[in-house]
Amino acid sequence: MRILLMIAGLVTAQFSTSAETIKNSNLDVNFEKAAIAGQGSQITIYNAPITNKETGKTSYFDITARFSVDREGKLIFDEVSQVEEVLSKNANVLRPGVYQSTKNKCKYRVSAPVRDVNGYALYSMGLEVQENEGIDCSTFTLSLSNAPKKKNIYISKHKLLDDVDDAYSGSILGVGDASQFSTTSIMLATMAGKRLTISELVNYTGKMFDDTFDYIWVSE
């Protein structure tokens, strides 16, 4: 309970985008490595990593807070309604929002994550129809998870599972349902800043990274 109150206090005081020690504790928080989604005046921070500097152990939290205005007219977090530890043991997360393909102007949306029964993040990615009027865009849906490969609900029973190197277990992996992403392939999603890269990690030919697609985050 004490750690939850300290996290809540930090969020209420300010929104940090770089590693920072929580006041009066031995804990570091780094919101920069979390995924953030908003709706109305509410903001949710997914998989915020909290590290104990003495033990080196990192735990991950989902934090929900609300924006308001103080007596001086300044924006503040006036209510932290939920601080929940999640079971995910890695910080591999996708930033929810709209992404634009680097090959054309087509835009696609990555959903805010939901949790599977083991606490791992589940994402979907698909065409943002209203953003693509008059453009010929590929229609597809990707289903992705950051669970270890044998607990990843999208690939755990895939015939190519054994071809996924253990080094990628816990990365964001999944499958697609359209011609752009072969349904027989296992896909890898990685983020670097605002760039989202979707790659065929393994396919029926045994090749790695046979096809790669890049998208740039443009809006919530």
N, C-alpha and C positions, 0 to 999 in steps of 0.2 A: 504494500500500500504506500509506503514512504516513497519509493521510486516513482510511482504514478503521480503522486502529489508534486514531486519536484519537476517532472516533465510538464505537468499541467501549468505549473508556475512559470516555467521558461516560455512556453507557448503564449501564455497570457501576456507576458512582459514584452516579447518581441519575437519576430520570425527570423531565425538565423539561416543563412545559406552556406555556412562553412562550419567546420568543426569548432565546437565551443564547449568548455567545461560548465556543467550546470552548477550554479552558485551553491556553496556550502556542501559540495559532494565530490566524489572521486569519479564522476561519470561524465563522459564526453557524448555529445549529441551532434549528428551531422545530417541536417535536413536536406542538404544538397544531394544525398544519395537516395532520398525517398521519392516516391511518386505522389503528386499532388492533384487533387480534383476538387472542383467547387460547384456549388449549386445555390443560387440566391445569395444569402449572407453567410452561408455555412461553407466551411472548408474542411476537407479530410486529407490527412497526410498518411499515406500507406507505407508500411515497412520502414519507419524511421529507425535507424540504427543507434542504439545506446550502448556505449562501450565502458566497461569497468576498467579504469586505468591500472588498477592494482593486479587484477587477474587476467586482463586481456580479453575477457569474455564479452561477446556482443549479443545483445538481445534486440528483437525487433518489435515495434509498436505501431498500431494504427491509432491515430489521434484525430478526433473530431472537435472542431471549435467553431465559434460564431463571431463574425465581425459586428462591431457596434461603434458608436461615437461617444467619446467622453465629454465632460463638461466644457472642455476647451475646444471642442469640435474636431478632435483628432481621432483617426481610426484606431481602434484597439480590438483585441480579443477579449470580450467581456464574459465569455462562458466557454469552458471546456467541458463538453457534455459526455465525452467518452475517451478514455485512454485504455486501450486493450492490447495486451501482449499477444503476439501472433507466433505461430510455431515455425515459421519460415526461418531456416538457418543460413540464408544467403541474402545478399542485397541486390540480387538481379531483379530489377523492376523496369516496367515500361511507363512512360509518361502518358497518361490519358489525354486524348484530344484529337484534333484534326491534323493530318499529315498530307503533304503534297509530294507526289512522285517527282523525282529528279529527271525522269524521262519525258514527262508531259505535265499538263496542268491538273491531272486527275487528283482528287482528294479522297482520303480514306480516314475513317475514325477508329481509334483504339479505345476500347471501353475502359472505364475504371474497373479495377480488379474486384472480383468476388473471391470468396474463400472456399476451397474444397473441405471435405470432412477432416483432413489432416492439417488444415491451416495454411495451405499453399495458395498462391495467387493464381487465378484463372483470368485470362484476357481473351477478347475477341477483336478481330480487325476486319472491317468491311467497307464497302463503298459508301461514301457520304453523298447520297443521291442529290440532295438539294444544292450541293456545292458544285455539281458537275453538269449543269444544264448546257446542252449543245456540244458536249465533249464526248467522244467515243472512248469510254473507259472500260477496263476489264472489271467484271463483276466477280468477286470472290469473297470467301470468309475464311479467316485463319482462326484456329482455336489453339491457344497457347497456355503453358503453365510453367512455373519455375520450380516445380517439384523434382526431386531426384528421378532419374529416368524410369525406375521400376515402380515409382509411385505416381508418375505423371499419368493422369487419367486418359490423356489423348494418345499416348504412345506406348503405354505399358504392355499392351497386347499386340503391338505392331510387329509385323514379320521382319522388319529391319532393326528391331530394338538392339539386338546383339551387335549390330554394326556401329552403334553409337559409342564412341570412345568414352570411357569413364570420366575423362577430363571434362566432358560436357554435361555430366550428370549434375542437375541443379541449375544449369543454364535455362534460358527460356526456350522451350522446345514445344513443337506441336505439329499439326497437320492442316492442310488446306482442302478446299472442296471444289476447286474449279481448275480450268486448263492452265491458268497462269502458274499455279502451284500444283504440281502433280499430286494426286491423292495417294500415290504409292511412296512419296518422299516424306522424310522427317525434316521439318523446317527449324531453323535456328534464328531467333530474333536478338539483336544486340543494339544497344544505344551508346552513342558517343555525343555528348552535348544534346543538340536538337535533332541529330541524324539517327534515324532508325534504319537498320539494315536487316533485310529478310533474306536468308540464304537457304538453299537446299543443303542440309548438313550431310545427309546420305540419301541415295536414291537406288532404284532397282538395278542400275548399272554398276553400283559400288563406288561411284565417284563422289568426292566431297566438294562442296561449294561449286556445283555444276552451274547453277544459276543464282545470281545475286541481284536484289532490287533495293534501291535506296529511297527513303522518304524523309522529308524535313518537316518537323513540327511547326505549325503555323498559328494555331489557336486552340483554346479550350473547346 
